[in-house]
Amino acid sequence: MAQIRGAFDERLEEIEAYLELLEGVEREVRSGTPRLGSSGLIITARQQRILYSSVYLQLYNLVEATITKCLDAVCAAAMNGGKWRPGDLSTELRKEWVRFTARTHITLSDENRLRHALELVEQLVQALPVTKLQVETSSGSWDDAQIENVTTRIGLRLQISQSVYQGIKRKIRDDKGALALIAGLRNNLAHGSLSFAECGGGVVVDELRDLKDRASLYLGEVVDAFESWIATYEFLVPDSRPVAA
């Protein structure tokens, strides 16, 4: 679980370092034409907008990497070297195991559907431990709504503090909150419907930092929730949870 927090903090530090660079560029703009060191290379307004737009990609990378690592940690805890069996898993997580093992959520040929069904039956008949599990998602665009949906699906109730929850839900632009805005702009950049120069237009570093703060505070509490949920074995049915010493 320390790996989740460590990876989160590392990516957040990268974004902070980049924002410090942008603040330096912005200060240079206010004092005149911004130039790069002794070379005297001029940073154009277009280049500045392109630099700003990259923050949205970095922020989305933070969001997706954090949620992916949280879900991977849940699966690793549920497998735990073959310690737990399907009957030990909570109702919600057992559904995820069935979904993954029997491939109930995707279109299969009759032969492949039978093969996966037999694998599921074999696992149950022989009372084999859980050795394979993945919480599969169809989300290609992680925002707070998608995060809340997947946590509910696995049986984890997010308890986000009121101030952080209000901060992530407050509409910033285009009737979107922080994570929805980040996801939307990232998708527009990735799919080519918006250029980097267009994306970074009309933005100042203070706005980008505010967006980073809202996203990171929310994600930090999500990480805390996953770590606590795993540490207290809430992914298992109550009777299977180890008794604290």
C-alpha positions in Angstrom: 0.0 0.0 0.0 3.0 2.3 0.5 3.5 2.0 -3.2 0.2 3.7 -3.9 1.0 6.7 -1.7 4.6 6.8 -3.0 3.6 6.8 -6.7 1.0 9.4 -6.0 3.4 11.7 -4.2 6.0 11.3 -6.9 3.7 12.3 -9.7 2.4 15.2 -7.6 5.9 16.4 -7.1 6.5 16.3 -10.8 3.4 18.5 -11.5 4.5 20.9 -8.7 8.0 21.2 -10.3 6.4 21.9 -13.7 4.1 24.6 -12.2 7.1 26.3 -10.6 8.7 26.4 -14.1 5.5 28.0 -15.5 5.5 30.5 -12.7 9.0 31.5 -13.6 7.9 32.0 -17.3 4.9 34.0 -16.2 7.1 36.3 -14.0 9.4 36.9 -17.0 6.4 37.8 -19.2 5.3 40.4 -16.6 8.8 41.9 -16.7 9.1 41.9 -20.4 9.8 39.4 -23.2 10.6 36.0 -21.6 13.9 34.5 -22.6 15.8 31.3 -21.8 18.9 32.0 -19.8 22.1 33.3 -21.5 21.0 32.0 -24.9 18.4 34.7 -25.1 16.0 32.4 -26.8 12.5 34.1 -26.7 9.5 32.1 -25.4 6.6 33.1 -27.6 3.0 33.5 -26.4 2.1 30.4 -28.4 4.8 28.4 -26.9 3.7 29.6 -23.4 0.1 28.4 -24.1 1.5 25.0 -25.3 3.5 24.7 -22.0 0.3 25.5 -20.0 -1.8 22.9 -21.8 0.6 20.1 -20.8 -0.5 20.5 -17.2 -3.8 18.9 -18.1 -2.1 15.8 -19.4 0.0 15.6 -16.3 -3.0 15.9 -14.0 -4.9 13.3 -15.9 -1.9 11.0 -15.6 -2.0 11.5 -11.9 -5.7 10.6 -11.8 -5.6 7.5 -13.9 -2.3 6.2 -12.3 -3.7 6.7 -8.8 -7.0 4.8 -9.5 -5.3 2.0 -11.4 -2.8 1.5 -8.5 -5.6 1.5 -6.0 -7.6 -1.1 -7.9 -4.5 -3.2 -8.4 -3.8 -3.1 -4.7 -7.3 -4.4 -4.0 -6.8 -7.3 -6.3 -3.3 -8.1 -4.8 -4.9 -8.1 -1.3 -7.7 -10.4 -2.5 -5.2 -12.9 -4.0 -2.6 -12.6 -1.3 -0.6 -15.6 -2.4 -3.7 -17.8 -2.6 -4.8 -17.2 1.0 -8.4 -16.3 0.3 -11.1 -18.3 -1.5 -14.0 -16.8 -3.4 -16.3 -17.4 -0.4 -14.0 -15.2 1.7 -14.5 -12.2 -0.6 -17.2 -9.6 0.1 -20.3 -9.9 -2.0 -19.3 -7.0 -4.2 -15.7 -8.2 -4.8 -16.9 -11.8 -5.3 -19.1 -10.4 -8.2 -16.0 -8.8 -9.6 -14.2 -12.2 -9.4 -17.1 -13.9 -11.2 -17.2 -11.2 -13.8 -13.5 -11.5 -14.4 -13.3 -15.4 -14.4 -16.5 -16.1 -16.4 -16.1 -13.0 -18.7 -19.7 -12.2 -18.2 -19.3 -8.6 -19.4 -18.0 -9.2 -22.9 -19.3 -10.9 -26.0 -17.8 -14.4 -26.5 -18.3 -17.3 -28.8 -20.3 -20.2 -27.4 -17.2 -22.3 -27.1 -15.2 -19.6 -25.2 -18.2 -18.8 -23.0 -18.4 -22.5 -22.1 -14.7 -22.7 -21.4 -14.8 -19.7 -19.0 -17.9 -21.1 -17.3 -16.1 -24.4 -16.7 -13.1 -22.6 -15.3 -15.5 -20.9 -12.8 -17.2 -24.2 -11.9 -13.9 -26.0 -11.5 -12.6 -23.3 -9.1 -15.8 -23.5 -7.0 -16.0 -27.3 -6.9 -12.4 -27.8 -5.9 -12.6 -24.8 -3.5 -9.5 -23.3 -5.1 -8.0 -20.1 -3.8 -8.4 -16.8 -5.7 -5.2 -16.5 -7.8 -6.5 -14.3 -10.6 -8.5 -11.1 -10.3 -8.8 -7.8 -12.0 -11.3 -5.1 -11.5 -12.1 -4.3 -15.1 -13.5 -1.0 -16.1 -14.8 0.5 -19.3 -13.9 4.0 -18.4 -11.6 5.7 -20.8 -12.1 9.0 -18.9 -11.6 9.0 -15.2 -13.4 11.7 -13.2 -14.9 11.9 -9.8 -18.2 10.3 -11.0 -16.4 7.4 -12.5 -14.2 7.0 -9.4 -17.3 7.0 -7.2 -19.0 4.4 -9.4 -16.1 1.9 -9.3 -15.6 2.3 -5.6 -19.3 1.6 -5.0 -19.1 -1.4 -7.3 -16.4 -3.0 -5.2 -18.1 -2.2 -1.9 -15.9 0.7 -0.8 -17.9 3.7 0.4 -15.9 6.9 -0.1 -16.0 9.3 2.8 -14.6 12.5 1.4 -14.4 15.5 3.7 -17.0 18.2 3.0 -14.5 20.9 2.0 -12.7 18.6 -0.4 -15.9 17.2 -1.8 -17.3 20.7 -2.4 -14.0 21.7 -4.1 -14.0 18.8 -6.5 -17.7 19.3 -7.4 -17.6 23.1 -7.9 -18.0 24.0 -11.5 -14.9 25.6 -12.9 -15.4 25.9 -16.6 -17.8 24.5 -19.2 -20.1 23.5 -16.4 -17.5 20.9 -15.2 -15.8 20.3 -11.9 -12.0 19.8 -11.6 -11.7 16.2 -12.6 -14.3 16.3 -15.3 -12.6 19.3 -16.8 -9.2 17.6 -16.6 -10.6 14.5 -18.3 -12.4 16.4 -20.9 -9.4 18.5 -22.0 -7.1 15.5 -21.9 -9.6 13.7 -24.2 -9.8 16.6 -26.6 -6.0 16.8 -26.8 -5.6 13.1 -27.3 -8.3 12.9 -30.0 -7.0 16.0 -31.8 -10.2 18.0 -31.4 -8.3 20.7 -29.6 -4.7 21.9 -30.2 -2.3 22.4 -27.4 -2.1 26.1 -28.1 -5.9 26.4 -28.0 -6.1 24.4 -24.8 -3.6 26.6 -23.0 -5.2 29.9 -24.1 -6.7 32.3 -21.5 -5.2 30.5 -18.6 -2.8 31.6 -15.8 -0.6 29.5 -13.5 -2.7 30.4 -10.5 -5.7 28.7 -12.2 -3.7 25.6 -13.0 -2.4 25.4 -9.5 -5.9 25.7 -8.1 -7.0 22.9 -10.4 -4.0 20.8 -9.2 -4.9 21.5 -5.5 -8.5 20.4 -5.9 -7.6 17.2 -7.8 -4.8 16.2 -5.5 -6.7 16.8 -2.2 -9.5 14.6 -3.5 -7.2 11.9 -4.8 -5.3 12.0 -1.6 -8.4 11.1 0.4 -9.3 8.4 -2.2 -5.9 6.8 -1.6 -6.5 7.0 2.2 -9.9 5.4 1.8 -8.4 2.5 -0.2 -5.5 2.0 2.2 -7.8 1.9 5.2 -10.3 -0.4 3.4 -7.5 -2.9 2.5 -5.8 -2.7 5.9 -9.0 -3.5 7.8 -9.9 -6.4 5.4 -13.2 -4.9 4.4 -12.8 -6.6 1.0 -13.6 -9.9 2.9 -16.8 -11.0 4.5 -16.8 -10.3 8.3 -16.3 -13.9 9.3 -13.1 -14.2 7.2 -11.4 -11.1 8.4 -8.4 -11.7 10.6 -8.8 -10.7 14.2 -6.5 -7.9 15.3 -3.9 -9.1 17.8 
